[in-house]
């Protein structure tokens, strides 16, 4: 895991419109100490990470990444549901709106869904209030569909898949929404219901 960069401290401080002296006073350190952090000649002590984050009004994760994330999604609209997948461990994170996410020491970008191509075609069959979702996609240990999700106005349901299983899932029909399938090699694909 990387530590905080000098440029991150400087840009975050400037974004808060704080001088080095003002930040130093908040943290009870000298302005020369802050200057050393920002020029790469020193690093903040680990005991200062939380106070530094608080002074800059960001999380510790944002401090490490050097980017302040502003959640503009104040109404928790499920239509803005976002997925993140760790390329190292395969962990799947789902949120209502974009967030700052780190897993296995890596910052995860939000997945941007694409329309399915022939290899990732999503087939839907409806019967008795259920939708049955299938993909005719390889399901090998190195190339597979990791999950299928059904997102409506009120909920997100995720069906986790594993290599050598069938690429299929069954959901109770809950109205209009989105069906998403994540390929471990080619990314996220989406169709609308």
FENKA-V627184 format. One record per residue. RES is the residue in one letter. SS is DSSP state (helix for helix, strand for strand, loop for the rest). PHI is phi in whole degrees, -180 to 180 (999 if undefined). PSI is psi in degrees with one decimal (* if undefined). Layout:
res | ss | phi | psi
RES | SS | PHI | PSI
RES | SS | PHI | PSI
This chain:
res | ss | phi | psi
X | loop | 999 | 136.5
X | loop | -85 | 157.1
X | loop | -95 | 180.0
X | loop | -69 | 136.1
X | loop | -88 | 155.3
X | helix | -61 | -43.3
X | helix | -66 | -32.1
X | helix | -65 | -46.2
X | helix | -61 | -45.9
X | helix | -64 | -47.9
X | helix | -67 | -37.3
X | helix | -69 | -38.8
X | helix | -64 | -45.1
X | helix | -65 | -35.3
X | helix | -64 | -30.4
X | loop | -85 | 0.2
X | loop | 57 | 42.0
X | loop | -106 | 142.0
X | loop | -82 | 167.0
X | helix | -60 | -39.6
X | helix | -64 | -43.0
X | helix | -65 | -42.4
X | helix | -65 | -40.8
X | helix | -60 | -42.8
X | helix | -63 | -41.0
X | helix | -61 | -38.4
X | helix | -92 | -2.9
X | loop | 59 | 43.9
X | loop | -128 | 173.7
X | loop | -84 | 157.7
X | helix | -67 | -24.8
X | helix | -67 | -33.5
X | helix | -65 | -45.7
X | helix | -62 | -40.3
X | helix | -60 | -41.4
X | helix | -63 | -40.7
X | helix | -61 | -43.0
X | helix | -78 | -15.0
X | helix | -105 | 2.6
X | loop | 78 | 15.2
X | loop | -96 | 5.0
X | loop | -171 | 165.9
X | loop | -129 | 148.9
X | loop | -64 | 141.5
X | loop | -63 | 148.2
X | helix | -58 | -29.5
X | helix | -69 | -13.8
X | helix | -97 | -2.8
X | helix | -62 | -48.3
X | helix | -67 | -45.5
X | helix | -62 | -36.9
X | helix | -65 | -43.8
X | helix | -61 | -44.1
X | helix | -63 | -41.6
X | helix | -64 | -34.3
X | helix | -90 | -1.8
X | loop | 57 | 48.5
X | loop | -139 | 170.9
X | loop | -83 | 165.4
X | helix | -63 | -37.9
X | helix | -61 | -41.5
X | helix | -66 | -35.8
X | helix | -62 | -43.0
X | helix | -66 | -39.0
X | helix | -80 | -23.6
X | loop | 83 | 9.6
X | loop | -127 | 125.0
X | loop | -84 | 126.5
X | loop | -100 | 125.5
X | loop | -106 | 117.1
X | loop | -82 | 107.6
X | loop | -89 | -1.7
X | loop | -93 | 78.9
X | loop | -81 | -16.1
X | loop | -102 | 4.3
X | loop | 53 | 51.5
X | loop | -80 | 119.9
X | helix | -63 | -19.6
X | helix | -66 | -18.4
X | helix | -98 | 19.4
X | strand | -59 | 131.8
X | strand | -125 | 143.7
X | strand | -116 | 146.7
X | strand | -131 | 139.9
X | strand | -131 | 128.1
X | loop | -75 | 124.3
X | loop | -73 | -11.8
X | loop | -93 | -51.7
X | loop | -108 | -11.4
X | loop | 84 | 5.4
X | loop | -56 | 138.0
X | strand | -112 | 125.8
X | strand | -120 | 133.8
X | strand | -122 | 134.2
X | strand | -141 | 161.2
X | strand | -94 | 90.3
X | loop | 100 | 163.7
X | loop | -71 | 143.2
X | loop | -138 | 171.2
X | loop | -94 | 117.8
X | strand | -127 | 131.5
X | strand | -124 | 139.2
X | strand | -146 | 137.0
X | loop | 55 | 32.8
X | loop | 80 | 4.7
X | strand | -116 | 139.0
X | strand | -81 | 131.1
X | strand | -99 | 130.9
X | loop | -81 | 152.5
X | loop | -67 | 143.5
X | loop | -78 | 134.4
X | loop | -104 | 114.9
X | loop | -71 | 146.1
X | strand | -119 | 163.8
X | loop | -73 | 141.4
X | loop | -63 | 140.7
X | loop | -95 | 178.1
X | helix | -56 | -35.4
X | helix | -70 | -26.0
X | helix | -115 | 28.3
X | loop | -64 | 129.5
X | strand | -100 | 121.0
X | strand | -107 | 133.2
X | strand | -122 | 129.7
X | strand | -121 | 130.2
X | strand | -110 | 136.9
X | strand | -162 | 133.4
X | loop | 50 | 44.5
X | loop | 75 | 12.4
X | strand | -122 | 156.0
X | strand | -118 | 133.1
X | strand | -110 | 120.5
X | strand | -110 | 129.9
X | strand | -136 | 153.1
X | strand | -133 | 135.4
X | loop | -93 | 74.4
X | loop | -122 | 144.4
X | loop | -57 | 142.6
X | loop | -128 | 67.3
X | loop | -103 | 175.0
X | loop | -67 | -21.4
X | loop | -108 | -12.6
X | loop | -148 | 109.9
X | loop | -157 | 165.7
X | strand | -86 | 120.6
X | strand | -83 | -35.8
X | strand | -158 | 157.7
X | strand | -124 | 132.7
X | strand | -128 | 149.7
X | strand | -124 | 115.6
X | strand | -117 | 123.1
X | strand | -119 | -173.6
X | loop | -62 | -27.4
X | loop | -114 | -10.9
X | loop | -160 | 163.5
X | strand | -126 | 124.8
X | strand | -115 | 136.3
X | strand | -126 | 132.4
X | strand | -112 | 109.9
X | strand | -78 | 131.9
X | loop | -116 | 157.3
X | loop | -129 | 155.1
X | loop | -53 | 146.4
X | loop | 72 | 6.0
X | loop | -90 | 173.4
X | loop | -82 | 144.9
X | loop | -84 | 80.8
X | strand | -153 | 156.6
X | strand | -155 | 155.4
X | strand | -126 | 131.0
X | strand | -130 | 150.4
X | strand | -72 | 134.0
X | loop | -70 | 124.0
X | loop | -125 | 26.5
X | loop | 100 | -164.8
X | loop | -67 | 151.6
X | strand | 176 | -157.5
X | strand | -126 | 142.2
X | strand | -110 | 129.7
X | strand | -125 | 144.2
X | strand | -134 | 133.4
X | strand | -110 | 118.9
X | strand | -94 | 130.4
X | loop | -65 | -15.7
X | loop | -106 | -31.3
X | loop | -116 | -3.6
X | strand | 98 | -157.7
X | strand | -99 | 135.3
X | strand | -124 | 147.8
X | strand | -142 | 142.5
X | strand | -131 | 156.6
X | strand | -101 | 142.6
X | loop | -101 | *
